[in-house]
Each structure stands twice: as structure tokens, then as C-alpha cells.
């Protein structure tokens, strides 16, 4: 494949998937990993992508459309969802925030009994609403096109509760462990969710690691368990170990 064709494909895949590995790119382009690394360096020098250990991400400061996010990394999200659901006992209380990964987790929770769920995600509420033994509370606020509910009234609503678990999705995780998102209002609500939960379970597939976003929610060391489908970088693993945070690799 010619260089320009490779570059166009790399940019397309990074936009669609958020993160793309060197190995996957080499297979798709039918070239060596060394060639891919040179391609990524050129694109990074032009600020068209961000290079990371083993791959690259797009440089967009805005999130992909909900219809695109819903189908990205679908198999990985399902594996993560199954593992998170195993960690949630019956008759627990929990927050579930905005995100397509948390929506997959909500589907898995239908096999549970007696849950009380507080959410600012209309899609999660819809998924869980037919469960007669569930108590579903939906936060007030402004409704986004993706079904997320945000705003000061949403944050105030969340602050009324103290629950057993927070199931937290995130748009991006920087190489230093910073948890990043795109909507300041959503971040404020997620921060309230973390503050008012006894345990925080972070669910993030591998494409979220190294992914750019502009607003800082907190740091990965502030959660209790991380659920992902591939190990993060060595620095994050070290930080998790130092803070006794459980890393669950779901495959």
C-alpha cells in the first residue's frame, strides 16, 4: 500500500476507533511494524494523530457521535460489562453514569435482583425500567442528544445520595492516569458520583487509554477497581499497584 493511502487509512481508523495499535495497522496496511512507526511519526509531527506506546489515537477535542460510539469496541465492552456485573452483589445501590460502556453493563445487570440504580443516563434507565424488583431513579437536568442528563440540578440530585457502588465510564485516560472527558457539565456530575460512592468501578476499553479529551475529571488512582480488556501502560500499572487498586483484564 502506498504511503498516502496508508496515512489516509490510519487517520480514518484512529477517528473511528479512538485508538489503533501498531500491530493492527501493520496487518491492515500489509507492511512491517517499522514502516507503521515511521508513518505514525510523520502524522504525529503534523499533529494529525497522537503517538502512544504500541499505537496511536486521534487528536480530536470533541467526542464521536453517539451512533458511532455505540458500535465501537462492542466485543470488548461486552466482556468488560460481564466482569463488572460479577462484582455487583444483588440488593446493592449504585450510580451509573453516561456512556455506551455503562449501557452494556446495564444490560448485564438485568440478571440481578433488588438493585437500586440512580442514573443520569436515559438509555440506562430505559434498559433497566422493565425490571419490577429494581428501583430506578433518574436525575433531573438538561437532556443531551445521546440520552445523557447534565447540569447543576443533576449534580445537586446526585449529592443527595450515598450508594454502595459507582459504575463509571470515561471518554479518555491520559498516560499519567488523568481521567478525561469532553463536557464540563458531565464531568461535574461524574465527580459528584465518585464523591458519593463507597466503591468506584471504572469501566474503560483499551481505546480509552491515551485518548485525548480536554476536561479533567480526576485521576485513575481515585477509583477502587479498573475493568479493561488490555493492560495499560507501565506507569499506570505502577500507580494502581501503589494505591492497591484492583486491575481486572477482561478477555
FENPE-V720040 format. One line per field, one symbol per residue. ss: DSSP state (2 for helix, 1 for strand, 0 for the rest). phi: phi as a letter, one per 30 degrees, with the letter a starting at -180 (. if undefined). Layout:
ss: ???
phi: ???
//
This chain:
ss: 00222222222222222011122222222000222222222222200011110011110000000222200002222222222222000000111100022222222222200001111012222222000000111100011000011102222222000011111110011000011110022222222222201111111002221000001111122200111100000222222222000111100
phi: .deddddddeddddddcibbdedddddddhbdedddddddddddddicbcdbeilabdcdcbdddeddddcdhdddddddeddddddcddiccacbcdkddddddeddddddbidcbcbcbdddedecddddccccccddkdcdddidcbkdddddddddcbbdbccccbdabddcjdcbbccedddddddddddcbdbccccadedddiddaccddlbdddccbccbcaddddddedddddchcdccccb
//
